[in-house]
Amino acid sequence: MLMARKRTTPPKPASTPIKSRPAGQGDGEAADFDHVVGLIDAARMRGFAAVNKAVVELYWSIGEYIGRKVAAEGRGQGTVDSLAAYIRRRQPNARGYSSRNLWRMMQFHQAYRDRPILSALVTELSWTHNLTILGRCRSVEEREFYLRVSLRERWSSRELERQLAGALFERTVLSPVASSPAVAEVHPDAAGLFKDSYLFDFLELPTGHSESDLEAGLIEQLKEFLLELGRDFCFVGSQYPLQVGGRDFAVDLLFFNRALNCLVAFELKIDEFQPEHLGKLEFYLEALDRDVKKEHERPSIGVLLCATKDQDVVEYALNRAASPALVAEYRTMLPDKRLLRRKLREFYDRSRPDAPGD
């Protein structure tokens, strides 16, 4: 006798539970609560900054003490070794007070003790930043440069290492950014925010790369690109459309700079700078200012980013340019630091008041 199979119905899928909002927490109240969370975050950041400042000031005081004691006793490393051993006995759980670190504290104090402006800057950076700058920079000018730019750009220790490896100081001193007279007139603070040479060592471009390859690589590595440009640059778009008359045009890369309160157009060229490149960039700047710029914003700036450039050709082309425009190079490999340092020494030698004339 066959028995009828019992028909079963598939279970209904479990519905996703809807999280109930806490009583009284509407959208308006959530915005108010976000304000409180922001206050907590700000207080936490101030706490971190205060702790960091206290640590750097402590190391400064220890370095000052060691320097005086070494000068009085003439023992040098022996004094430092004795102090390190004494700290280990009295403070066995204390970390960071080895002979090597104590010696660095003394060097740290001696490097800045006669320069009150710089001694005020060092407390705004972490001890790791300070050690990196102290150990990697050879001159006072170089140390001041990296102290100031690290603070302005809020570099992480990793980004500081990258910029040191890329010889940013040498490149900045040897090759100031080339700009048209209109840049200084319209944006007097712009020179310090742009570079003559941008380092794109984070890109993996083929040997015979195209402008499209370069643009795609920069967009893919946008975070690193923004770090290289500077803290106040905000990305707007790539191939940003412009329509003039009945024709369509496109800016390769468009940014907004918060410090300058203006749009910044980047045009990419994988070959050497040519004077005719500048005319196209000025046309784009005119279109941006007429059709895209908001009323409260300042005139737009254009940057021609080329693989190479002849300084004389750039100077001639920019001298009569009516728009705020700059010409810069890009590199995809780290520069030869030894060559740059040799050129820098030659530059300083020529700059001395007693240097012989040509």
C-alpha positions as CSV (number, residue, x, y, z in Angstrom):
1,M,0.0,0.0,0.0
2,L,1.5,3.3,-1.1
3,M,1.3,6.1,1.4
4,A,0.9,9.6,0.1
5,R,4.0,11.6,0.5
6,K,3.5,14.6,2.8
7,R,3.9,17.8,0.9
8,T,6.2,20.2,2.5
9,T,6.6,23.9,1.8
10,P,10.1,25.5,1.8
11,P,10.7,27.7,4.8
12,K,10.4,31.4,4.2
13,P,13.8,33.2,4.2
14,A,14.5,34.9,7.4
15,S,14.0,38.6,7.1
16,T,16.9,40.8,8.0
17,P,16.1,42.4,11.3
18,I,15.7,46.1,11.2
19,K,17.9,47.8,13.7
20,S,15.7,50.0,15.8
21,R,17.0,53.5,16.4
22,P,17.4,54.3,20.1
23,A,14.5,56.2,21.5
24,G,14.6,59.9,20.8
25,Q,17.5,59.6,18.3
26,G,16.1,61.2,15.1
27,D,18.2,62.5,12.2
28,G,18.5,65.9,13.8
29,E,19.6,64.5,17.1
30,A,22.1,62.2,15.4
31,A,23.7,65.4,13.9
32,D,23.9,66.9,17.3
33,F,25.4,63.7,18.7
34,D,28.0,63.7,15.8
35,H,29.1,67.1,17.2
36,V,29.8,65.5,20.5
37,V,31.8,62.7,18.9
38,G,33.8,65.3,17.0
39,L,34.6,67.0,20.3
40,I,35.8,63.7,21.7
41,D,38.0,63.1,18.6
42,A,39.4,66.6,18.8
43,A,40.2,66.2,22.5
44,R,41.9,62.8,21.8
45,M,44.1,64.4,19.1
46,R,45.0,67.3,21.4
47,G,45.9,64.7,24.0
48,F,48.2,62.9,21.5
49,A,49.8,66.2,20.6
50,A,50.3,67.1,24.2
51,V,51.9,63.8,25.0
52,N,54.2,64.0,22.0
53,K,55.2,67.5,22.9
54,A,56.0,66.5,26.5
55,V,58.1,63.6,25.3
56,V,60.1,65.7,22.9
57,E,60.6,68.4,25.5
58,L,61.8,65.7,28.0
59,Y,64.3,64.4,25.5
60,W,65.4,68.0,24.9
61,S,66.0,68.6,28.6
62,I,67.9,65.3,29.0
63,G,70.0,66.2,25.9
64,E,70.8,69.6,27.4
65,Y,71.8,68.0,30.8
66,I,74.0,65.4,29.1
67,G,75.7,68.1,27.0
68,R,76.6,70.1,30.1
69,K,77.9,67.1,32.0
70,V,80.0,65.8,29.1
71,A,81.5,69.3,28.6
72,A,82.3,69.5,32.4
73,E,83.7,66.0,32.8
74,G,85.2,65.5,29.4
75,R,84.2,61.8,29.4
76,G,81.9,61.7,26.5
77,Q,80.6,58.2,25.9
78,G,81.6,57.2,29.4
79,T,79.1,59.7,30.9
80,V,76.3,58.5,28.6
81,D,77.0,54.8,29.4
82,S,76.9,55.5,33.2
83,L,73.7,57.5,32.9
84,A,72.0,54.7,30.9
85,A,73.1,52.1,33.5
86,Y,71.8,54.3,36.3
87,I,68.4,54.8,34.7
88,R,68.1,51.0,34.2
89,R,68.7,50.4,37.9
90,R,66.3,53.1,39.1
91,Q,63.7,52.8,36.4
92,P,63.8,49.2,35.2
93,N,60.5,49.5,33.2
94,A,61.5,52.6,31.4
95,R,62.1,52.2,27.7
96,G,64.1,54.4,25.2
97,Y,67.0,55.3,27.5
98,S,69.8,53.2,26.1
99,S,73.2,54.7,25.6
100,R,72.5,55.2,21.9
101,N,69.3,57.0,22.5
102,L,70.7,59.2,25.2
103,W,73.5,60.2,22.9
104,R,70.9,61.1,20.2
105,M,69.2,63.3,22.7
106,M,72.4,65.2,23.3
107,Q,72.9,65.6,19.5
108,F,69.3,66.7,19.1
109,H,69.8,69.5,21.7
110,Q,73.1,70.6,20.2
111,A,71.6,70.7,16.7
112,Y,69.0,73.3,17.6
113,R,70.0,74.9,20.9
114,D,71.3,78.1,19.1
115,R,68.3,78.3,16.8
116,P,65.2,79.2,18.8
117,I,62.9,79.2,15.8
118,L,63.8,75.7,15.0
119,S,63.8,74.5,18.6
120,A,60.1,75.6,18.7
121,L,59.3,73.6,15.6
122,V,60.8,70.3,16.8
123,T,58.2,70.0,19.6
124,E,55.4,69.9,17.0
125,L,56.7,66.8,15.4
126,S,57.1,63.3,16.8
127,W,60.4,62.0,18.1
128,T,60.6,59.6,15.1
129,H,60.3,62.6,12.7
130,N,63.0,64.4,14.6
131,L,65.4,61.5,14.6
132,T,64.8,61.0,10.9
133,I,65.5,64.6,10.0
134,L,68.5,64.8,12.4
135,G,70.1,61.7,11.0
136,R,69.4,62.2,7.3
137,C,69.9,66.0,6.8
138,R,73.4,67.4,6.7
139,S,72.8,71.2,6.9
140,V,70.7,73.5,9.0
141,E,68.9,74.7,5.9
142,E,67.9,71.2,5.0
143,R,66.7,70.4,8.5
144,E,64.6,73.5,8.6
145,F,63.1,72.7,5.2
146,Y,61.9,69.3,6.2
147,L,60.7,70.5,9.6
148,R,58.5,73.1,8.1
149,V,57.2,71.0,5.2
150,S,56.5,68.0,7.5
151,L,54.4,70.3,9.7
152,R,52.6,72.0,6.8
153,E,51.8,68.8,5.0
154,R,51.4,66.7,8.1
155,W,53.6,63.9,6.7
156,S,53.7,60.5,8.3
157,S,57.1,59.2,9.1
158,R,56.8,57.0,6.1
159,E,56.1,59.9,3.8
160,L,58.9,61.9,5.3
161,E,61.3,59.0,4.5
162,R,60.0,58.9,0.9
163,Q,60.5,62.6,0.4
164,L,64.1,62.4,1.8
165,A,64.8,59.5,-0.5
166,G,63.4,61.5,-3.4
167,A,65.8,64.5,-2.5
168,L,63.0,67.0,-2.4
169,F,65.2,69.6,-0.7
170,E,67.9,69.4,-3.3
171,R,65.4,69.5,-6.2
172,T,63.6,72.5,-4.6
173,V,66.8,74.5,-4.1
174,L,68.4,73.7,-7.5
175,S,65.2,74.1,-9.5
176,P,62.6,76.5,-8.2
177,V,59.2,76.0,-9.8
178,A,58.9,77.9,-13.1
179,S,55.8,80.1,-13.3
180,S,54.3,82.9,-15.3
181,P,54.3,86.5,-13.9
182,A,50.5,86.2,-13.4
183,V,51.0,83.5,-10.7
184,A,52.8,85.9,-8.4
185,E,50.2,88.6,-9.1
186,V,47.1,86.6,-8.6
187,H,48.4,84.0,-6.1
188,P,51.4,85.3,-4.3
189,D,51.5,82.3,-2.0
190,A,51.4,79.7,-4.8
191,A,55.1,79.2,-5.3
192,G,55.6,77.3,-2.1
193,L,52.7,74.9,-2.8
194,F,54.0,73.6,-6.2
195,K,57.1,71.7,-7.2
196,D,59.4,72.0,-10.2
197,S,59.7,68.2,-10.2
198,Y,57.1,65.6,-9.0
199,L,58.2,62.1,-8.1
200,F,55.9,59.4,-9.2
201,D,58.0,56.4,-8.0
202,F,54.8,54.6,-7.0
203,L,53.7,54.2,-10.6
204,E,54.6,51.1,-12.6
205,L,54.5,52.5,-16.1
206,P,55.8,50.7,-19.2
207,T,58.9,52.1,-20.9
208,G,56.9,53.5,-23.8
209,H,53.9,54.7,-21.8
210,S,51.3,57.0,-23.3
211,E,49.6,60.0,-21.7
212,S,46.6,57.8,-21.1
213,D,48.8,55.3,-19.2
214,L,50.2,58.1,-17.1
215,E,46.7,59.5,-16.3
216,A,45.3,56.1,-15.5
217,G,48.2,55.3,-13.2
218,L,47.8,58.5,-11.3
219,I,44.1,58.0,-10.8
220,E,44.7,54.4,-9.7
221,Q,47.2,55.6,-7.2
222,L,45.3,58.7,-6.3
223,K,46.2,58.6,-2.6
224,E,49.9,58.6,-3.3
225,F,49.4,61.3,-6.0
226,L,47.6,63.6,-3.5
227,L,50.4,63.1,-1.0
228,E,53.0,64.1,-3.6
229,L,50.9,67.2,-4.6
230,G,50.3,68.4,-1.1
231,R,47.8,68.4,1.7
232,D,45.4,71.1,0.4
233,F,44.8,69.5,-3.0
234,C,41.3,67.9,-3.5
235,F,40.5,65.8,-6.5
236,V,37.7,67.0,-8.8
237,G,37.9,64.7,-11.8
238,S,39.8,63.3,-14.8
239,Q,39.1,64.2,-18.4
240,Y,36.9,67.0,-16.9
241,P,34.5,68.1,-19.7
242,L,34.5,71.7,-21.0
243,Q,32.3,73.0,-23.8
244,V,33.2,76.1,-25.7
245,G,31.0,77.1,-28.6
246,G,29.9,73.9,-30.2
247,R,33.1,71.9,-29.4
248,D,33.9,69.6,-26.5
249,F,37.2,69.7,-24.7
250,A,38.6,68.0,-21.6
251,V,41.1,68.8,-18.9
252,D,43.4,65.8,-18.1
253,L,43.2,66.2,-14.3
254,L,41.3,68.9,-12.3
255,F,41.9,69.6,-8.6
256,F,40.8,72.3,-6.1
257,N,43.4,73.8,-3.7
258,R,41.9,74.8,-0.4
259,A,44.7,77.1,0.6
260,L,44.6,79.1,-2.7
261,N,40.8,78.7,-3.0
262,C,41.0,78.0,-6.7
263,L,40.8,75.2,-9.3
264,V,44.1,73.7,-10.5
265,A,44.2,72.1,-13.9
266,F,46.9,69.6,-14.8
267,E,47.8,68.8,-18.4
268,L,50.0,65.7,-18.9
269,K,52.7,65.5,-21.5
270,I,54.9,62.4,-21.9
271,D,57.5,64.3,-24.0
272,E,59.5,67.5,-23.7
273,F,57.8,70.8,-23.0
274,Q,56.8,72.7,-26.1
275,P,55.8,76.4,-26.1
276,E,52.5,75.5,-27.9
277,H,51.4,73.4,-24.9
278,L,51.0,76.6,-23.0
279,G,48.4,78.1,-25.4
280,K,46.2,75.1,-24.9
281,L,46.5,75.3,-21.1
282,E,45.6,79.0,-21.1
283,F,42.5,78.2,-23.2
284,Y,41.4,75.7,-20.6
285,L,42.0,78.2,-17.7
286,E,39.9,80.8,-19.5
287,A,37.1,78.2,-19.9
288,L,37.3,77.1,-16.3
289,D,37.2,80.7,-15.0
290,R,34.2,81.6,-17.2
291,D,32.1,78.5,-16.9
292,V,33.2,76.4,-13.9
293,K,34.7,78.7,-11.2
294,K,32.3,79.8,-8.5
295,E,32.0,83.5,-7.6
296,H,33.9,83.2,-4.3
297,E,36.8,81.3,-5.8
298,R,40.0,82.9,-7.1
299,P,41.3,82.6,-10.7
300,S,42.3,79.1,-11.8
301,I,45.9,77.9,-12.0
302,G,47.3,75.6,-14.7
303,V,50.2,73.1,-14.4
304,L,51.9,71.6,-17.4
305,L,53.4,68.3,-16.2
306,C,56.0,67.2,-18.8
307,A,58.5,64.3,-19.0
308,T,61.4,66.8,-19.5
309,K,61.8,70.5,-20.1
310,D,64.5,73.0,-21.2
311,Q,64.7,75.8,-18.6
312,D,65.4,78.5,-21.2
313,V,62.5,77.5,-23.4
314,V,60.2,77.4,-20.3
315,E,61.3,80.8,-19.2
316,Y,60.8,82.4,-22.6
317,A,57.3,80.8,-23.0
318,L,56.1,81.8,-19.5
319,N,57.4,85.3,-19.6
320,R,54.6,86.6,-21.8
321,A,51.9,84.2,-20.6
322,A,48.8,86.1,-19.4
323,S,47.4,83.3,-17.3
324,P,48.6,81.8,-13.9
325,A,50.5,78.9,-15.3
326,L,53.4,76.7,-14.2
327,V,55.6,74.1,-15.9
328,A,56.9,71.1,-14.0
329,E,58.5,67.7,-14.7
330,Y,57.6,64.3,-13.5
331,R,59.9,61.5,-12.6
332,T,59.1,57.8,-12.2
333,M,62.4,56.8,-10.6
334,L,64.3,58.1,-7.6
335,P,66.9,60.7,-8.6
336,D,70.7,60.2,-8.1
337,K,71.1,61.8,-4.6
338,R,74.9,61.9,-4.9
339,L,74.7,63.9,-8.1
340,L,72.1,66.3,-6.7
341,R,74.2,66.8,-3.5
342,R,77.3,67.5,-5.7
343,K,75.3,70.1,-7.7
344,L,74.0,71.5,-4.4
345,R,77.5,72.0,-3.1
346,E,78.5,73.8,-6.3
347,F,75.4,76.0,-6.0
348,Y,76.3,77.0,-2.5
349,D,79.9,77.6,-3.5
350,R,78.7,80.0,-6.3
351,S,76.3,81.7,-3.9
352,R,79.0,82.6,-1.3
353,P,79.7,86.4,-1.1
354,D,83.4,85.8,-1.7
355,A,82.9,83.5,-4.6
356,P,84.8,84.6,-7.8
357,G,82.7,86.1,-10.5
358,D,82.3,84.6,-14.0
